[in-house]
């Protein structure tokens, strides 16, 4: 299974941030939409990622003044990305090794989706549960 299989279940909308936006604006967007990270996009290309972790580090270092900084000054860059044909297990492994929870999905250097570790784990659990149900059905027919 690939990342494209997960994206097929999404509505296609991806919230993004732009480097010139203030941290305060983007923090509000994260809170309003109850999400933990946004890909940062400039000229249709992913230039970074802005996450809860960036907020925690920024507030610890700069205090309330952090909210006036721009996302471009504070984002994690470059963003680690995947393509739609990346295997789910490969993406999970990458996220675990890099200690990240979100991956922008790109095709031809353009953002096409955004997945979280929760999306990937949910998909794996559903697959494992389906396989277990199929095995139970097979055993009960034998």
C-alpha positions as CSV (number, residue, x, y, z in Angstrom):
1,X,0.0,0.0,0.0
2,X,1.1,3.5,-0.8
3,X,0.6,7.1,0.5
4,X,-1.8,7.5,-2.5
5,X,-4.2,5.0,-0.9
6,X,-4.4,7.2,2.2
7,X,-4.8,10.4,0.2
8,X,-7.7,8.8,-1.7
9,X,-9.6,8.8,1.5
10,X,-9.0,12.5,2.2
11,X,-11.2,15.3,0.9
12,X,-8.2,16.9,-1.0
13,X,-8.1,20.1,1.0
14,X,-4.7,20.9,2.6
15,X,-4.3,23.8,5.0
16,X,-1.0,25.6,4.3
17,X,1.0,28.5,5.6
18,X,3.2,31.0,3.7
19,X,6.6,32.2,4.8
20,X,5.6,35.8,5.1
21,X,2.7,35.1,7.6
22,X,3.1,35.9,11.2
23,X,3.5,33.0,13.7
24,X,0.5,34.4,15.5
25,X,-1.7,34.1,12.4
26,X,-0.7,30.5,11.8
27,X,-1.0,29.5,15.4
28,X,-4.6,30.7,15.3
29,X,-5.1,28.6,12.1
30,X,-3.7,25.5,13.8
31,X,-5.9,26.0,16.8
32,X,-9.1,26.7,14.8
33,X,-8.7,23.6,12.7
34,X,-7.4,21.4,15.5
35,X,-4.3,20.4,13.6
36,X,-0.7,20.0,14.6
37,X,1.3,21.2,11.6
38,X,1.1,22.9,8.3
39,X,3.3,22.7,5.2
40,X,4.8,26.0,4.3
41,X,4.3,26.7,0.6
42,X,5.8,29.4,-1.6
43,X,5.3,29.6,-5.3
44,X,3.5,26.2,-5.1
45,X,6.6,24.5,-3.7
46,X,7.0,23.2,-0.1
47,X,9.7,25.2,1.5
48,X,9.3,24.0,5.1
49,X,6.9,22.8,7.7
50,X,5.5,24.7,10.7
51,X,4.5,22.5,13.7
52,X,3.6,22.6,17.3
53,X,7.2,21.7,18.1
54,X,8.4,24.9,16.3
55,X,5.9,26.8,18.5
56,X,7.2,25.3,21.7
57,X,10.9,25.9,20.8
58,X,10.1,29.5,19.7
59,X,8.2,30.5,22.8
60,X,10.9,29.0,25.0
61,X,13.5,31.0,23.2
62,X,11.7,34.3,22.5
63,X,8.7,34.4,24.8
64,X,5.6,36.2,23.6
65,X,7.7,38.1,21.0
66,X,7.8,34.9,19.0
67,X,4.2,35.4,17.8
68,X,5.3,38.5,15.8
69,X,8.0,36.6,13.9
70,X,7.3,35.2,10.5
71,X,6.8,31.6,9.7
72,X,9.7,31.7,7.3
73,X,12.0,32.7,10.2
74,X,10.8,29.9,12.4
75,X,9.8,26.9,10.3
76,X,11.6,23.7,10.0
77,X,13.3,23.6,6.7
78,X,13.8,21.8,4.4
79,X,10.7,19.7,4.9
80,X,11.0,16.0,4.6
81,X,8.6,15.0,1.9
82,X,7.2,11.8,0.2
83,X,5.5,11.1,-3.0
84,X,2.2,9.3,-3.6
85,X,4.0,6.1,-4.6
86,X,5.9,5.9,-1.3
87,X,5.1,2.7,0.6
88,X,3.2,3.3,3.9
89,X,5.6,1.2,5.9
90,X,8.5,3.2,4.4
91,X,6.9,6.5,5.4
92,X,6.2,5.1,8.9
93,X,9.8,4.1,9.2
94,X,11.1,7.5,8.0
95,X,8.8,9.3,10.5
96,X,10.0,7.1,13.3
97,X,13.7,7.5,12.5
98,X,13.4,11.3,12.0
99,X,11.0,11.7,15.0
100,X,8.4,13.6,12.9
101,X,4.7,13.3,12.8
102,X,3.7,15.0,9.5
103,X,4.8,14.5,5.9
104,X,3.9,16.8,2.9
105,X,3.2,14.7,-0.2
106,X,4.6,16.2,-3.4
107,X,4.5,15.4,-7.1
108,X,6.7,17.3,-9.5
109,X,7.7,19.6,-6.6
110,X,4.1,20.6,-6.0
111,X,2.1,19.9,-2.8
112,X,-0.5,17.3,-3.5
113,X,-1.4,16.2,0.1
114,X,-0.4,16.0,3.7
115,X,-0.4,13.0,6.0
116,X,0.1,12.5,9.7
117,X,1.5,9.5,11.5
118,X,-2.1,9.1,12.8
119,X,-3.3,8.7,9.2
120,X,-0.7,6.0,8.5
121,X,-1.2,4.1,11.8
122,X,-5.0,4.1,11.3
123,X,-4.6,2.7,7.8
124,X,-2.2,-0.1,9.0
125,X,-4.6,-1.0,11.9
126,X,-7.6,-1.2,9.5
127,X,-5.6,-3.4,7.1
128,X,-4.5,-5.7,10.0
129,X,-8.1,-5.9,11.3
130,X,-9.3,-6.8,7.8
131,X,-6.7,-9.5,7.5
132,X,-7.6,-10.9,10.9
133,X,-11.3,-11.0,10.0
134,X,-10.5,-12.8,6.8
135,X,-8.4,-15.3,8.6
136,X,-11.2,-15.9,11.2
137,X,-13.7,-16.4,8.4
138,X,-11.4,-18.9,6.7
139,X,-10.8,-20.8,9.8
140,X,-14.5,-21.0,10.7
141,X,-15.3,-22.4,7.2
142,X,-12.7,-25.2,7.6
